[in-house]
Structures are given as structure tokens and as C-alpha cells.
Amino acid sequence: MYLNLENGIPSHDTFRRLFMILDPEKIFRSFY
């Protein structure tokens, strides 16, 4: 099933903002 992205694919700036707010330590711990 595909995502319905009404406004199109997010730009690289959008992904950058997302990754800036993520805590790498929490992500790492979620896998272990």
C-alpha cells in the first residue's frame, strides 16, 4: 500500500528538520 501524500513528497528540508529533533540515543536504545 502506498502513502497518499496530498502535498507531494516532503523536501529535504522537511526531513532535515525531523532528524534535527530526533534524539539519536533514544533511537539507538529502541533497537536494543
N, C-alpha and C positions, 0 to 999 in steps of 0.2 A: 504494500500500500504506500502511496506517495503522499507527501505533505501538500496541503493546499496553501500555498504561500500567496495570499491575495496581493501583496505589495512586491512580489518578486523575491529573488534571492537576496539575503542580507549582504551588505557590503563588508569589505574587510575591516572598516572602521567599527562596525557593529560587533563583529567578532572580537576585535581588539578590546573594546570596552567590556565585553563579557569576561574575557580572560584576565583583564586587569582586576576585576572584583573577586575572582575565584581565589581561594586560599590553597596553594599547592600542597601544603601539609595535610589538610583535610581530605583532599582528593587522593593523595598517596595512601592515607590510612584507610580510606574506604575500600581499597583493593586488598588490604591485608588484615 
